[in-house]
Structures are given as C-alpha cells and as structure tokens.
Amino acid sequence: MTMQVRDTFRYKRKTYEIESWSAANPVPIESLGEKPVMAGTFCWRGYVALYALKRSRLVLDTLFVHLIDPSPSTGQWLDKKGPVFMGVSPTYPTDKMRSWNNHYQGLNMAIEYTGSVLLIDEFLQKDYGNRELATYWQYKSVVELVFEHGVLKSQNNVSAHMAEIRKADRIYRQTVERLIDRAFTHPYTPSTRRIADLLQWRRT
C-alpha cells in the first residue's frame, strides 16, 4: 500500500507530521456535510488536516478536501465545490496541495480533544532507508502534546528518549547480524575417522 499523506501540526513555528493520536482522530469531517473521495493512492480517505495551537487550545487551522460529482450530461466525474464550513468558503488549489480541490484555510476551529498526540519530524533516512515502513523512533525530532478537553496540559520533547531507543536497536541488530554470520560461516573440517565410522554404520 502506498504511504498515506499524514495530517500535520504547527507547533512552535515548525510544522510536524502527526504520527498518531492516543484517542480517535479528532478532525470533525462529518460536520462538513460532504463525503470526501480518494485524492490518489497516497490519500484514500480524501482529506488532510493541519492543526495548531492558539492560546494553548487545539484548533483545526486548515482542511484540504477532495470532492467530486458526476456530470449530468456525460456521467464523468467532475470537481465539486464544497459548502461553506465554519464560515469559510473553500478555495481552489494553486499550490503543491492541488491534489485536493477544496481548501478551507483559517478555520480556527476549536477541537474538544482529550488525549495525546505524537509529532514527528526529520526522518533518519540514512540509517533506515524506507520511510514507508518507518516508526516514530526513527525520527530525529519527536514531541508529545497532552490535551484535556482541547486545552494543552503538557508538552514533552521525547527526542532524547527516541535516540536511546535507536541506540538499543543498533546494538540488537548488530548482535543478530553477528549470530547469523556465525551460523552460516563457522569453519568445519571433516574427520577421516568420523567419515569411516559413518560408512561402516551404513553397511550394517
């Protein structure tokens, strides 16, 4: 399966990818009143969200949505303009996010979320190669934010802890590699007496 585009989070003047939420994804897509469709194999759900903090509160800042409708005359699927959402009319894309045909920017929608969210940035490609199979501790910068009813309660930079996990992982992998190498490359010199014994056993 193609790697899916992640939601993002603007935190301390930096945009992170969202690795996961401890509770259900809080984006209120059902409030839009439209069902998004696949924007490409990279986005099966048809939408991407950008979150932010405003005065220590979790807000939905931007929503990129892909909507289509069949043409009455040809039946072909055509771009559809979405409804006004939270007082914001969608704009048509002109930038790198053009895969989604409705952009809701500046929503500033308060989200009543209780739980934590893990933010990631700077994937260590040199060490781990394939980003599609990456997990959170393979990123250099990792931050955990904890919310209660949408209010930020704690913020923890856990990057140093992730570095410790990577160190332990490297030691483990090196140990496994040595064991595998030893299993398939240890020297073996057959004994002439032993071979004679085996031949004698086969005759009896």
Phi, psi and omega in degrees: 000137179296141178300132182274142177296133182271154167293161181234166183219124177271116186221122179052052176063023179224142180259118179258157167275149177267119179280316180190159171251144179287332175248189182298147176307123189275000183297124185275062186296332180294337179291344180291331181080007178228152179259112178297153178240164183306128178272347182162173180296344178276353180209081182293327184282342173088009178205157178221140183243149172241120180257165178202173174251136174226112184051049178067015177248145177282126178228150171270113186270314185219145178227124176255121187231144176247119181233140177220159177221148177285143177290132179299330184270319185251341183080358178288151181279128181238155176301141180239133176280131182282168180283169172294134183229122182054037178078007182246128175273139181288148174249155179275140186290145174226004184241201184293346180267026185289352176294339176252125190269002175228117181249118176256104184249147180071035181293318180053042184270118179294135181246122180273080185246135175239120183147194181240163176223140182252122182254139183228151176200156176065070176295135182273074186297325180300325182272328189239351170070278188273108182290336181297333181256011186287153173239169191301326183283358176267013175250143183289322183246119182225128182230137176248127175247136181243129183240152172227113184052041176085356181259131180293123180255328178203153178223126187230120173276108185255021182300319180296322178295321178296324178297323177294321177296318179296321178297315178297322179296319179296318179297317180298313181295321178296321178295315179297318179298320178295319179296318179296316180299318180294323182293330186252355184233008181292141184290150178214122178243113183294144178269130179299320180295320181295319179296319178297318178299318180295319179296320179295321179296323179293327181288330180270000000 
